Amino acid sequence: AESDFDTDSLIVDDNLSPLERVKKYIHRLYSVKEISEAATSIPFDDICEHILPLLHELRMDGEPVIRQALVEQMGALSLTLLSHGKNGYEKILHQLLPIVAGSTTDTNQQVRQSAAECLLVIARALEQGDVLPHVFPIVKSLAKDGTEEEHRVEAAELMNVMAPLVTKEVCLNYYVPHVQNLSRDSTFRVRKAVAANTSSICAVLGPEKSSELILPLFIVLSGDEIWGVRKA
C-alpha cells in the first residue's frame, strides 16, 4: 500500500507571511509525528529514498519542538527498519544513530532527554556486539564533555540503564572507569547522578566487583560536601 505521507510538507518556505508560516509550522509538526507510521506502510526502497534523506535536514531545524518530534520518531522508525533485515539494520547503525547522537547534545533540554530515551530504544534493538562500537562512543563523548555538565549527567544515567545490554567484561573495562571519573566530577549534579545511577551496573558486575569498584565511590560520595549528593 502506498502512503499519503507528503514529504514536501516538511520543507520551509521563507517567502510565507507570518500567519502562513504558523499554519505551515503546525502542519510540519504533524507531518514529523507521522514519519514512523508512514514508514510502516511503504516499501524499504521508498523509506530510503523519501524518508531517510529528510531526517538530517529536520535534525537541524530551527524549532526545538520539531527536533524533539523527530527524535521521538527514531525509536519506532528503527524497529520498522529492523523488520527489513540486514539492510534495514545497517540503516539504523549508519543513518539513525548519528542523528540521535547529535541530538544528545542539542541546545534544548527536551530534545536531549528524548534523544537519550531513543538511544536506549535503539541500543536494545541492536545485537549485543554492536552496542560497544556504535553506542558506547556516544555515551563516552558525553561523559568526557568538560563544557556541559548536563552532558555528563546524561552519561551517568545512560551508562547505568545500558549496563544490562553489554557483557560483564565490557561493563568492567569501559563503563566503570568513566563512572569512577564522573564520581569525582567538580560539579555536584554530576556526582549526584552517579550516586543515583549505579544499580544496574552493580547487577552486571556482581557482588564481588561491585564491592571492590563501586562501593568505594559510595563511601566517598556519602561524605560529599553537598547534602543532595549524600542523600542520593
C-alpha positions as CSV (number, residue, x, y, z in Angstrom):
1,A,0.0,0.0,0.0
2,E,1.2,3.5,-0.8
3,S,1.4,6.1,1.9
4,D,-0.1,9.5,1.5
5,F,2.7,11.0,3.6
6,D,3.7,14.3,2.0
7,T,7.5,14.9,2.2
8,D,7.0,18.4,0.7
9,S,5.1,19.4,3.8
10,L,8.3,19.3,5.8
11,I,10.1,22.0,3.7
12,V,10.2,25.5,5.0
13,D,9.3,28.4,2.6
14,D,10.9,31.6,3.8
15,N,8.6,33.6,1.5
16,L,5.5,32.8,3.5
17,S,3.7,35.5,5.6
18,P,3.8,35.2,9.4
19,L,0.3,33.7,9.5
20,E,1.1,31.3,6.7
21,R,4.3,30.3,8.5
22,V,2.4,29.5,11.7
23,K,0.0,27.3,9.7
24,K,2.8,25.6,7.9
25,Y,4.7,25.1,11.2
26,I,1.7,23.3,12.7
27,H,1.4,21.2,9.6
28,R,5.1,20.4,9.7
29,L,4.9,19.3,13.3
30,Y,2.0,17.0,12.5
31,S,3.9,15.6,9.5
32,V,7.0,14.9,11.5
33,K,4.9,13.0,14.0
34,E,3.7,10.8,11.2
35,I,7.1,9.7,9.9
36,S,7.4,6.4,11.7
37,E,3.8,5.4,10.9
38,A,4.3,6.3,7.2
39,A,7.4,4.1,7.1
40,T,5.4,1.1,8.1
41,S,3.2,1.4,5.0
42,I,5.8,1.8,2.3
43,P,8.5,-0.4,0.8
44,F,12.0,-0.3,2.1
45,D,13.3,1.4,-1.0
46,D,10.8,4.2,-0.6
47,I,11.9,4.7,3.0
48,C,15.5,5.1,1.8
49,E,14.6,7.4,-1.0
50,H,12.0,9.6,0.6
51,I,12.1,9.5,4.4
52,L,15.7,8.9,5.4
53,P,17.1,11.9,3.4
54,L,14.7,14.2,5.3
55,L,15.9,13.2,8.8
56,H,19.2,15.0,8.6
57,E,17.6,18.2,7.5
58,L,15.0,18.0,10.2
59,R,17.7,17.4,12.8
60,M,19.0,20.9,12.0
61,D,15.6,22.5,12.2
62,G,15.4,25.9,13.9
63,E,12.4,24.9,16.0
64,P,13.2,22.7,19.1
65,V,9.7,21.2,19.1
66,I,10.3,19.9,15.5
67,R,13.7,18.5,16.5
68,Q,12.1,16.8,19.6
69,A,9.3,15.4,17.5
70,L,11.8,14.0,15.1
71,V,13.9,12.2,17.7
72,E,10.7,10.8,19.2
73,Q,10.1,9.1,15.9
74,M,13.5,7.5,15.7
75,G,12.8,4.6,18.1
76,A,9.7,3.4,16.2
77,L,11.4,4.0,12.9
78,S,14.4,1.9,14.0
79,L,12.0,-1.0,14.7
80,T,10.5,-0.7,11.3
81,L,13.9,-0.7,9.7
82,L,14.8,-3.7,11.7
83,S,11.9,-5.6,10.1
84,H,13.7,-5.2,6.7
85,G,16.6,-7.4,7.7
86,K,20.3,-6.7,7.3
87,N,19.8,-3.7,5.0
88,G,17.4,-2.0,7.5
89,Y,19.8,-2.9,10.4
90,E,22.6,-1.1,8.5
91,K,20.5,2.0,8.1
92,I,19.9,2.1,11.9
93,L,23.6,1.9,12.5
94,H,24.8,4.4,9.9
95,Q,21.9,6.8,9.5
96,L,19.6,6.9,12.5
97,L,22.3,6.6,15.2
98,P,24.3,9.6,14.0
99,I,21.1,11.7,14.2
100,V,20.3,10.5,17.7
101,A,23.9,11.0,18.7
102,G,23.8,14.6,17.5
103,S,20.6,15.2,19.4
104,T,22.1,14.1,22.7
105,T,24.0,17.4,22.7
106,D,21.2,19.6,21.4
107,T,20.8,23.0,23.0
108,N,17.3,22.2,24.1
109,Q,16.9,20.0,27.2
110,Q,13.7,18.3,26.0
111,V,15.4,17.3,22.8
112,R,18.4,15.9,24.7
113,Q,16.1,14.0,27.0
114,S,14.1,12.5,24.1
115,A,17.4,11.6,22.4
116,A,18.6,9.8,25.4
117,E,15.4,7.8,25.6
118,C,15.6,7.0,21.9
119,L,19.2,5.9,22.2
120,L,18.2,3.3,24.8
121,V,15.4,2.0,22.5
122,I,17.9,1.6,19.6
123,A,20.6,0.1,21.8
124,R,18.1,-2.5,23.0
125,A,17.3,-3.4,19.3
126,L,20.9,-3.9,18.4
127,E,22.9,-7.1,18.6
128,Q,25.0,-7.1,21.8
129,G,28.2,-7.0,19.9
130,D,27.2,-3.7,18.2
131,V,26.5,-1.8,21.4
132,L,30.1,-1.2,22.3
133,P,31.4,0.0,18.9
134,H,28.3,2.0,17.9
135,V,26.5,3.2,21.0
136,F,29.2,3.5,23.7
137,P,31.2,6.1,21.8
138,I,28.2,8.4,22.0
139,V,27.9,7.9,25.8
140,K,31.7,8.2,26.2
141,S,31.7,11.6,24.4
142,L,29.0,12.8,26.8
143,A,31.0,11.6,29.8
144,K,34.2,13.4,28.6
145,D,32.5,16.7,27.7
146,G,34.1,19.2,30.0
147,T,32.0,22.1,28.8
148,E,28.4,21.0,29.6
149,E,27.6,19.4,33.0
150,E,24.2,18.3,31.6
151,H,26.0,16.0,29.1
152,R,28.0,14.3,31.9
153,V,24.8,13.9,33.9
154,E,23.2,12.3,30.9
155,A,26.2,10.0,30.5
156,A,26.0,8.8,34.1
157,E,22.3,7.9,33.6
158,L,22.8,6.2,30.3
159,M,25.7,4.0,31.4
160,N,23.5,2.7,34.2
161,V,20.4,1.9,32.1
162,M,22.6,0.4,29.3
163,A,24.7,-1.8,31.5
164,P,22.4,-4.8,31.1
165,L,22.9,-4.6,27.3
166,V,26.6,-5.4,27.5
167,T,28.7,-8.2,29.0
168,K,30.3,-8.0,32.4
169,E,33.7,-7.6,30.8
170,V,32.6,-4.6,28.7
171,C,30.9,-3.0,31.8
172,L,34.1,-3.6,33.8
173,N,36.6,-2.3,31.2
174,Y,34.6,0.5,29.6
175,Y,31.8,1.7,31.8
176,V,33.3,1.6,35.3
177,P,36.3,3.8,34.5
178,H,34.0,6.6,33.3
179,V,31.7,6.1,36.3
180,Q,34.7,6.5,38.6
181,N,35.8,9.7,36.9
182,L,32.3,11.1,37.0
183,S,32.0,10.4,40.7
184,R,34.9,12.8,41.2
185,D,33.4,15.5,39.0
186,S,33.7,19.1,40.2
187,T,30.0,19.7,39.6
188,F,27.8,18.3,42.3
189,R,24.9,17.5,39.9
190,V,27.2,15.0,38.1
191,R,28.3,13.4,41.3
192,K,24.7,13.2,42.4
193,A,23.8,11.5,39.1
194,V,26.5,8.9,39.7
195,A,25.2,8.2,43.2
196,A,21.7,7.7,41.9
197,N,22.6,5.6,38.9
198,T,24.7,2.5,39.7
199,S,22.2,-0.2,40.5
200,S,22.2,-1.8,37.0
201,I,25.9,-1.5,36.8
202,C,26.3,-3.3,40.1
203,A,23.9,-6.0,39.0
204,V,26.0,-6.7,35.9
205,L,29.3,-6.6,37.8
206,G,28.1,-8.9,40.6
207,P,28.7,-8.6,44.4
208,E,32.5,-9.1,44.4
209,K,33.4,-6.5,41.7
210,S,30.7,-4.1,42.9
211,S,32.2,-4.2,46.4
212,E,35.7,-3.7,45.0
213,L,35.0,-0.9,42.5
214,I,31.6,0.8,43.2
215,L,31.3,0.6,47.0
216,P,34.4,2.9,47.5
217,L,32.8,5.5,45.3
218,F,29.7,5.4,47.5
219,I,31.8,5.8,50.7
220,V,33.4,8.9,49.3
221,L,30.1,10.3,47.9
222,S,28.3,9.6,51.3
223,G,30.7,12.2,52.8
224,D,30.2,14.7,50.0
225,E,30.0,18.4,51.0
226,I,26.7,18.7,49.2
227,W,23.7,17.3,51.0
228,G,21.9,16.3,47.8
229,V,24.8,14.1,46.8
230,R,24.9,12.5,50.2
231,K,21.2,11.8,50.1
232,A,21.4,10.2,46.6
